[in-house]
Amino acid sequence: MVETRDANEEIWRSDEGISHWVSTAAQRERSRAEHRAVLTELLPVADGEEFCFLDLGAGTGAASRAVLDRYPGARGVLADYSPQMIGQGRRELAGYEGRYRYVEADLTRAGWPPELDGAGDRPSVVISSLAVHHLPDQRKEELFGEILHHLPPGGWFLDYDPVAPPDAVVEEAWLRAGDRRDPEAAAKRANRSPEEQRRYDNHVRHIASLDLQLGYLRSAGFEGVDVYWKQLDHAIFGGRRPLV
Ligand SMILES: C[S@@+](CC[C@H](N)C(=O)[O-])C[C@H]1O[C@@H](n2cnc3c(N)ncnc32)[C@H](O)[C@@H]1O
């Protein structure tokens, strides 16, 4: 049978696909809390300031929640293409009513989703977390350009994502350190079920190196492009739209 649906869609736009994500989220979030805090600390806003941010590939809102908790004046536009993740996110964000809205948008489509404009929102900050790595490189490059174009002068884009190793030596070092932190990691890697292998293959298939993505940001026109935080294969990187 010819497969008509993309593997990424099969995973993210199905009840079965997201049930695993949701059931393992609490454990993952414990180790990510510190990373998410770094992202919020990087935002160029004063503590009580009112501002709007856009979260691309927001999922159930883990990154958005960190921003909403840190900044009482923040309002979020959460974009995702999975009705299932959005539904779960609405349940998890029940305590934030009035401070966020979800928008269903497919980031693989060329061009800025028109749904992201409107409702009077002009995000001064765009964040993304663990989502851009699902896009092919050409689309990453285009998207960074679209983000720059839609930010106001001085507006920031920050992405928290896995990155590909630049070479085999680095990859080996990342694995070594990862395996020391999680003594079960090597066995898990060697004994993936077909479903786990499918999820893993989808996870890694478009992961790109930091250098490539920093280059995309620079050629889009961002300034202050940097890797603001990094731990093995995960990084927070981004920059701002120039003031003039
Ligand atoms: C690994 S989850 C991360 C969710 C959330 N940002 C977080 O940090 O927990 C990836 C998210 O990206 C979304 N996603 C994947 N491909 C997408 C696309 N083409 N357009 C919009 N969202 C997409 C998925 O639906 C999912 O919610």
The ligand as a MOL file (V3000), in Angstrom:
LIG
                    3D

  0  0  0     0  0            999 V3000
M  V30 BEGIN CTAB
M  V30 COUNTS 27 29 0 0 0
M  V30 BEGIN ATOM
M  V30 1 C 8.1570 17.3520 20.5900 0
M  V30 2 S 6.6460 18.2400 20.5700 0 CHG=1
M  V30 3 C 7.0820 19.7320 21.4260 0
M  V30 4 C 5.8890 20.4310 21.9970 0
M  V30 5 C 6.2080 21.6510 22.8580 0
M  V30 6 N 6.7210 22.7500 22.0860 0
M  V30 7 C 7.1420 21.3060 23.9900 0
M  V30 8 O 8.2060 21.9350 24.1020 0
M  V30 9 O 6.8090 20.4280 24.7870 0 CHG=-1
M  V30 10 C 6.5840 18.7560 18.8700 0
M  V30 11 C 5.3440 19.5570 18.5360 0
M  V30 12 O 5.5200 20.0790 17.2140 0
M  V30 13 C 4.2980 19.9450 16.5290 0
M  V30 14 N 4.5740 19.9070 15.0970 0
M  V30 15 C 5.3160 18.9940 14.4340 0
M  V30 16 N 5.3240 19.2650 13.1160 0
M  V30 17 C 4.5610 20.3870 12.9590 0
M  V30 18 C 4.1720 21.1570 11.8400 0
M  V30 19 N 4.5370 20.8140 10.6110 0
M  V30 20 N 3.3840 22.2320 12.0240 0
M  V30 21 C 2.9850 22.5780 13.2770 0
M  V30 22 N 3.3070 21.8900 14.3880 0
M  V30 23 C 4.0950 20.7950 14.2200 0
M  V30 24 C 3.6880 18.6540 17.0560 0
M  V30 25 O 2.3100 18.5860 16.8240 0
M  V30 26 C 4.0580 18.7310 18.5200 0
M  V30 27 O 3.0720 19.3910 19.2630 0
M  V30 END ATOM
M  V30 BEGIN BOND
M  V30 1 1 1 2
M  V30 2 1 2 3
M  V30 3 1 2 10
M  V30 4 1 3 4
M  V30 5 1 4 5
M  V30 6 1 5 6
M  V30 7 1 5 7
M  V30 8 2 7 8
M  V30 9 1 7 9
M  V30 10 1 10 11
M  V30 11 1 11 12
M  V30 12 1 11 26
M  V30 13 1 12 13
M  V30 14 1 13 14
M  V30 15 1 13 24
M  V30 16 1 14 15
M  V30 17 1 14 23
M  V30 18 2 15 16
M  V30 19 1 16 17
M  V30 20 1 17 18
M  V30 21 2 17 23
M  V30 22 1 18 19
M  V30 23 2 18 20
M  V30 24 1 20 21
M  V30 25 2 21 22
M  V30 26 1 22 23
M  V30 27 1 24 25
M  V30 28 1 24 26
M  V30 29 1 26 27
M  V30 END BOND
M  V30 END CTAB
M  END
